[in-house]
Amino acid sequence: MKVVRIREVWSGQIIDLRYEVLRAGLPRETAMFDHDRDPSTRHFAAYLPGESGKLKDLGKLVCCATFTLGDWRGFKSFALRGMATDPEYQGKGIGRQLLTRAEIELSQPSINMLWCKARKSAIGFYEKLGWATCSAEFEIPTAGPHIEMFKQLPRVQKCDWFARTTLGGNCSNWTHCEDCTIGMSECNACGTVEGLTSH
Ligand SMILES: CC(C)(COP(=O)(O)OP(=O)(O)OC[C@H]1O[C@@H](n2cnc3c(N)ncnc32)[C@H](O)[C@@H]1OP(=O)(O)O)[C@@H](O)C(=O)NCCC(=O)NCCS
């Protein structure tokens, strides 16, 4: 499995990858989604580690996904869109790492569902990550056969430290340790590193 660094980003950082993987040959605007700039929309990106190996040093962008908040079949849900791994890095466990991490970050008491319009060719990927199909097959003219899929967001027990830093800390832009996910973190803005050795 390729080790990557998952970061929450803004849409401008991932549109090139989206375009290359999902919209090649179409006008570039098709890689920009309606709700990309909504405050409730969340974008995640996976980067290879940079040459220095330091937590803040990010290398090539290799995977991305976007989640837009809305109502789906009566559930307050996040819709997954723009799930894409650089072709050179597909099949190395990067999409799994990114989605697993996104689920942790997105988990909150009032929102308990993820859904997407999955390309038929990607159904197996989502099924491996615990998603289920829930519609008949339908065609999207620019992208071929699709099917709706969903997954219940896991209830994530976040440690006290996580709650303190993300909800009440002085820093606003925390990223987490790659090993324990919630036990140690570094602020992208000021470089402060904090953490617990166990939780
Ligand atoms: C689908 C996609 C996002 C998967 O990302 P990835 O980084 O290659 O996936 P991973 O390597 O993390 O795969 C996780 C598991 O799913 C499996 N898997 C990956 N893609 C699969 C596919 N298309 N069909 C069936 N299984 C798949 C992997 O074999 C792996 O299984 P394992 O854990 O048992 O080894 C990537 O292949 C991609 O960008 N494809 C083109 C664009 C696309 O179709 N996006 C989805 C639009 S809905």
PDBQT file of the ligand as one rigid body, heavy atoms in Angstrom, charges set to zero:
ROOT
HETATM    1  C1  LIG A 201     -12.377   4.074  -8.660  1.00  0.00    +0.000 C 
HETATM    2  C2  LIG A 201     -11.115   4.720  -8.099  1.00  0.00    +0.000 C 
HETATM    3  C3  LIG A 201     -11.442   6.057  -7.476  1.00  0.00    +0.000 C 
HETATM    4  C4  LIG A 201     -10.531   3.770  -7.016  1.00  0.00    +0.000 C 
HETATM    5  O1  LIG A 201      -9.392   4.372  -6.430  1.00  0.00    +0.000 OA
HETATM    6  P1  LIG A 201      -8.072   3.517  -6.145  1.00  0.00    +0.000 P 
HETATM    7  O2  LIG A 201      -7.117   4.403  -5.428  1.00  0.00    +0.000 OA
HETATM    8  O3  LIG A 201      -7.613   2.895  -7.400  1.00  0.00    +0.000 OA
HETATM    9  O4  LIG A 201      -8.661   2.398  -5.180  1.00  0.00    +0.000 OA
HETATM   10  P2  LIG A 201      -7.903   1.499  -4.084  1.00  0.00    +0.000 P 
HETATM   11  O5  LIG A 201      -6.586   1.062  -4.643  1.00  0.00    +0.000 OA
HETATM   12  O6  LIG A 201      -7.895   2.187  -2.787  1.00  0.00    +0.000 OA
HETATM   13  O7  LIG A 201      -8.880   0.251  -4.031  1.00  0.00    +0.000 OA
HETATM   14  C5  LIG A 201      -9.509  -0.215  -2.842  1.00  0.00    +0.000 C 
HETATM   15  C6  LIG A 201     -10.048  -1.589  -3.157  1.00  0.00    +0.000 C 
HETATM   16  O8  LIG A 201     -11.023  -1.500  -4.213  1.00  0.00    +0.000 OA
HETATM   17  C7  LIG A 201     -10.625  -2.304  -5.328  1.00  0.00    +0.000 C 
HETATM   18  N1  LIG A 201     -10.942  -1.551  -6.532  1.00  0.00    +0.000 N 
HETATM   19  C8  LIG A 201     -10.422  -0.380  -6.935  1.00  0.00    +0.000 A 
HETATM   20  N2  LIG A 201     -11.017   0.016  -8.081  1.00  0.00    +0.000 NA
HETATM   21  C9  LIG A 201     -11.908  -0.939  -8.393  1.00  0.00    +0.000 A 
HETATM   22  C10 LIG A 201     -12.829  -1.081  -9.451  1.00  0.00    +0.000 A 
HETATM   23  N3  LIG A 201     -12.943  -0.161 -10.417  1.00  0.00    +0.000 N 
HETATM   24  N4  LIG A 201     -13.613  -2.197  -9.462  1.00  0.00    +0.000 NA
HETATM   25  C11 LIG A 201     -13.518  -3.138  -8.490  1.00  0.00    +0.000 A 
HETATM   26  N5  LIG A 201     -12.667  -3.024  -7.433  1.00  0.00    +0.000 NA
HETATM   27  C12 LIG A 201     -11.876  -1.939  -7.407  1.00  0.00    +0.000 A 
HETATM   28  C13 LIG A 201      -9.116  -2.493  -5.180  1.00  0.00    +0.000 C 
HETATM   29  O9  LIG A 201      -8.702  -3.676  -5.817  1.00  0.00    +0.000 OA
HETATM   30  C14 LIG A 201      -8.975  -2.553  -3.677  1.00  0.00    +0.000 C 
HETATM   31  O10 LIG A 201      -9.334  -3.842  -3.225  1.00  0.00    +0.000 OA
HETATM   32  P3  LIG A 201      -8.509  -4.543  -2.003  1.00  0.00    +0.000 P 
HETATM   33  O11 LIG A 201      -8.582  -3.575  -0.842  1.00  0.00    +0.000 OA
HETATM   34  O12 LIG A 201      -9.221  -5.815  -1.782  1.00  0.00    +0.000 OA
HETATM   35  O13 LIG A 201      -7.106  -4.684  -2.498  1.00  0.00    +0.000 OA
HETATM   36  C15 LIG A 201     -10.007   4.881  -9.198  1.00  0.00    +0.000 C 
HETATM   37  O14 LIG A 201      -9.750   3.638  -9.785  1.00  0.00    +0.000 OA
HETATM   38  C16 LIG A 201     -10.398   5.891 -10.276  1.00  0.00    +0.000 C 
HETATM   39  O15 LIG A 201     -10.100   7.065 -10.138  1.00  0.00    +0.000 OA
HETATM   40  N6  LIG A 201     -11.016   5.396 -11.356  1.00  0.00    +0.000 N 
HETATM   41  C17 LIG A 201     -11.384   6.255 -12.486  1.00  0.00    +0.000 C 
HETATM   42  C18 LIG A 201     -12.407   7.315 -12.099  1.00  0.00    +0.000 C 
HETATM   43  C19 LIG A 201     -13.633   6.732 -11.448  1.00  0.00    +0.000 C 
HETATM   44  O16 LIG A 201     -14.244   5.780 -11.938  1.00  0.00    +0.000 OA
HETATM   45  N7  LIG A 201     -14.044   7.358 -10.326  1.00  0.00    +0.000 N 
HETATM   46  C20 LIG A 201     -15.244   6.967  -9.613  1.00  0.00    +0.000 C 
HETATM   47  C21 LIG A 201     -16.382   7.730 -10.203  1.00  0.00    +0.000 C 
HETATM   48  S1  LIG A 201     -17.915   7.244  -9.448  1.00  0.00    +0.000 SA
ENDROOT
TORSDOF 0
